Amino acid sequence: MSGTRSPGVRPLDPPYLPIAEHGLIGDLRTAALVGTDGRVDWFCAPRFDSPSVFGALLDAERGGHWHLEPDTEIANRQQFYFPDTNILITRMLTEDGMVEVQDFMPVLKERDPAHVQRLVRRVVCVRGHMRMRVAVAPRFDYGRERHHAERTPTGVRFTGGSLTLRLHSDVRLELHDGDASGAFPVSQGETVLFVLEPRPCDEEGASGPERSAAEGAADGAAAGAAPGENPCHQDGDRSEQAEADVLFDATVAFWRKWLRQSTYAGRWREMVHRSALALKLLTHEPTGAVIAAPTAALPEHLGGHRNWDYRYVWIRDAAFSLYALLRLGFTEEAQDFIAWLTRCLDRADDGRLGPLRVMYTIDGAPCTPEQELTHLDGYRDSRPVRIGNQAVRQLQLDIYGELVDSVYLFNKYGGGIAHETWTGLGRILDWLLDNWDAADQGIWETRAGRCHHTYSRLMCWVAVERMIRIANQRGLPADLVRWTRERDAIYRQIMERGWNPERRTFTQRLSESEGETPPALLDASLLLMPMVKFVSPHDPRFRSTLDAITEELVTDSLVFRYDPRMTPDGLDGTEGTFSICSFWWVEALTRTGQTEHARLALEKVFTYANHVGLYAEQIGLTGEHLGNFPQAFTHLALISAATNLDHTLG
């Protein structure tokens, strides 16, 4: 097939849903976005960073999708998560009745070596009766790879060059040029099941093409049965529907058991726990990696060029995520990330970009260079569509502070670091002590060249200061004389060259030399100064910086990261407010004692979550979600802001 839509599959209507009109499901290996109208328009398999097989989010015509909807006018749609889980329910109401589409990717037990990846979609008629239609139109390798479809005794097999999708269903589907579509009636109390299994082509046939999806899936559910006993087949003839019930119940049990580890029981439990569940969905369980977001190339401005691939592990984002999970008591995830990080430290080298890269693949390898998919239109004509990320070639010195701070917190609240981790950190610190005074691209990954960013200096200070703390707490070997000398030099540089006495604010960039006044450019990242204990929140310098940021970068409760008109970043166009910065602002208000202001601001920011409590990277001035979705960085900042304010309020 050519990659265009076949005659048997109707075009998506509307072609693009708002980014916020999606929920997320996943199996701790990959994830899928499900729209409020029953479409799956983003799904990469078998991993987060694999090419998409459903990618209509980036091109409604060429991207591919899987749609389930009533074949009549829909009066109302509702979407929510099954309580305390990552199982998504989409309800569609018509004059004739109401159906639920229950979407989930079964996860039956932690670290399951027998895990079978599958996307389960159950259509349940709650009231009345109606006719449903289904369209499954995969587009392998971002729509670049030809595939063919064929019937099997249990459904349809779609075969691409390196991946096979096996669709199991009792609905007979018609095939048209590589796509499958059909219609079926459903009445009150009835359930229709669809199960999609992605498999590498070299594994296809390993268990036989006739084997039912639910049968294979139920093998994992059997883990709780007696040896040799499968609860789905004890009577030998249980139906696939019954087997799907077992998968549903086992997945509910998995998510609820995981969430019960949370130690948070405060005022904003629902929002905090939804953020924790979202962060868990962005965890690649086999490696311990935490990706920044499951999507690529969603625009920061509709029709603009700021479209990036976030399906990788940013050292910065993952380190903050570890902090958030530790705050809630999820120590196993922290342990897994530290193990992933230690493997990265073992491979560290002292190249021109330093011993660490800004981002890694989920396996801990350097990220692939950026490329453009010119055959895709982009979300609502937002070009270019980029995969890979050019930031892998940038120097961002702040990552060292975020990394060491996360290790410090794990050493304090988690299981404690191993000798190999400390040795690797020591090698990295040796490099940083020689290079902390360099210009870099900074936390916001600007493409206008390197500058001396105040936030980068701040996090270099954090890296050295936390290493000193760890060494003192554990009695570990350390060159404390040198470390202390360099820590103090960084501190003095920030205070002397990062402070504008006329504007009375810390600035985005340092002055060119000692004695000069830095340009009065603001940056929301400086809100973190008291959070990392560089200054007291009551220090007059920070209080006036907070006032300046509130005056210039805050609109109601939404916060811009900086003003691109005043600070050219090498990119065309504008962008929305940064969701993470809004939560940083709330936390800064909290720490400076402005608790009532912080509480109102937090409640306002909560209103910008989508209908299931998820946040994109940015929020536009009219409340639309922009950028990749959902973003781990935002949800970890939500957890930090809410837990700190809750503790302060008592």
KAVEN-V405816 format. One record per backbone hydrogen bond with DSSP energy under -1.0 kcal/mol. CO is the residue of the C=O (numbers start at 1). NH is the residue of the N-H. If there is no record, write none. Layout:
BEGIN
CO/NH  CO/NH
END
This chain:
BEGIN
6/9  18/21  21/36  23/34  25/32  28/285  29/48  30/27  32/25  34/23  35/38  38/68  39/35  40/66  41/57  42/33  43/53  43/54  47/50  51/45  52/142  53/139  54/43  55/58  58/378  59/63  63/55  64/56  65/137  66/40  67/135  69/133  76/93  78/91  80/89  82/85  87/82  88/103  89/80  90/101  91/78  92/99  93/75  93/76  96/129  97/94  98/126  98/127  99/92  100/124  101/90  102/122  103/88  104/120  112/115  119/196  120/104  121/194  122/102  123/192  124/100  125/189  127/98  128/188  130/186  131/71  132/184  133/69  134/182  135/67  136/180  137/65  140/145  141/144  148/159  150/157  152/155  154/169  155/152  156/167  157/150  158/165  159/148  162/201  163/160  164/199  165/158  166/197  167/156  168/195  174/181  176/179  179/176  180/136  181/174  182/134  184/132  186/130  187/190  190/125  192/123  194/121  195/168  196/119  197/166  199/164  200/203  203/206  208/211  212/216  213/217  214/218  217/220  218/222  220/223  221/224  222/225  226/229  230/233  239/243  240/244  241/245  242/246  243/247  244/248  245/249  246/250  247/251  248/252  249/253  250/254  251/255  252/256  253/257  254/258  255/259  256/260  258/261  259/262  268/272  269/273  270/274  271/275  272/276  273/277  274/278  275/279  276/280  277/281  278/282  280/283  282/291  283/285  284/287  284/288  289/284  292/632  295/310  299/627  301/304  305/307  306/300  308/297  310/293  312/292  313/360  314/318  315/319  316/320  317/321  318/322  319/323  320/324  321/325  322/326  323/327  324/328  325/330  326/329  328/263  329/331  330/334  331/335  332/336  333/337  334/338  335/339  336/340  337/341  338/342  339/343  340/344  341/345  342/346  343/347  345/348  351/354  358/315  360/313  361/364  365/361  368/389  371/387  372/374  373/376  378/381  385/373  387/371  389/392  390/393  391/394  395/441  396/399  397/400  398/402  399/403  400/404  401/405  402/406  403/407  404/408  405/409  406/410  407/411  408/412  409/413  410/414  410/416  418/422  419/423  420/424  421/425  422/426  423/427  424/428  425/429  426/430  427/431  428/432  429/433  432/435  432/436  435/438  440/451  441/446  442/445  451/440  451/453  452/510  453/457  454/458  455/459  456/460  457/461  458/462  459/463  460/464  461/465  462/466  463/467  464/468  465/469  466/470  467/471  468/472  469/473  470/474  471/475  471/476  478/480  479/483  480/484  481/485  482/486  483/487  484/488  485/489  486/490  487/491  488/492  489/493  490/494  491/495  492/496  493/497  494/498  497/511  498/507  500/504  500/505  505/500  508/454  513/516  519/521  521/508  523/526  524/527  525/528  526/529  528/532  529/534  530/533  536/539  539/543  540/544  541/545  542/546  543/547  544/548  545/549  546/550  547/551  548/552  549/553  553/560  555/558  558/555  559/578  561/524  563/566  563/567  569/447  577/619  578/582  579/583  580/584  581/585  582/586  583/587  584/588  585/589  586/590  587/591  588/592  589/594  590/593  593/595  594/598  595/599  596/600  597/601  598/602  599/603  600/604  601/605  602/606  605/608  606/609  610/613  614/610  615/631  617/579  618/626  619/577  620/623  624/620  626/618  628/617  631/635  632/636  633/637  634/638  635/639  636/640  637/641  638/642  639/643  640/644  641/645  642/646  643/647  644/648  645/649  646/650
END
